Amino acid sequence: MVITDYRVRSVLRTYGRQLQRSRLSENLTHGTGEHDATVEKVTISEEARRHLVMERMTSQVLERAYPKRGEQ
């Protein structure tokens, strides 16, 4: 089975989005007083973090440079 770098990037992007959503929902539940006792901590290497930041910056620049039709 061959795993392309596109698939790896896609998984990392999806995982990053899920982390952001979980943080958002965590912030919302903190405000209501509900708190789940389980806490998940994820650590990634500096190289992976740098790569993730560069990927986010690249996608933001491309989105601004080439906006979707109807958003112009």
QUISULRA-V403190 format. One record per pair of residues at least 12 apart in sequence whose C-alpha atoms are under 10 Angstrom apart, sorted by the first residue. I is the first residue (numbers start at 0). J is the second residue. If there is no record, write none. Layout:
i=(I & I)
j=(J & J)
This chain:
i=(8 & 8 & 11 & 11 & 12 & 12 & 12 & 15 & 18)
j=(51 & 54 & 47 & 51 & 51 & 54 & 55 & 51 & 41)
